[in-house]
């Protein structure tokens, strides 16, 4: 499929882990950006822009999402956990980053799939989320209007 979408063979080889040269295996990221952009529906040589990502949720709102992550991340970071590993630390950091992405996506997806059961969770009725959602929607609407003016 990637080949049909115009992704260069080097990008496909990197994504598949089929390169055997030292540079690919030691220095390059194993996830080739051009491949990922095309497979996500973007143009291969263009950058992408997510208007919903302009708005950053406040810390109080982020604390409502996966609240246990902050506790365990702090314990791992301070060394107060008996058994720890680098992978556990990195996993917790990844989940902390997903808090923002989750909230940004939810602010938009609630209108796309309004009947999804996840929207019944109390966080989506919280005034902090409702205000954040309003701001995200404003950025998205502004971006759509700007794009329509540019291309009409």
Secondary structure by P-SEA (a helix, b strand, c coil): ccccccccaaaaaaaaccccccccccccccccaaaaaaaacccccbbbbbccccccccaaaaaacccaaaaaaaaaaacccccccaaaaaaaaaaaaaaaaaaaaaacccccccccccccccccccaaaaaaaaaaaaaaaaaaaaaaaacc
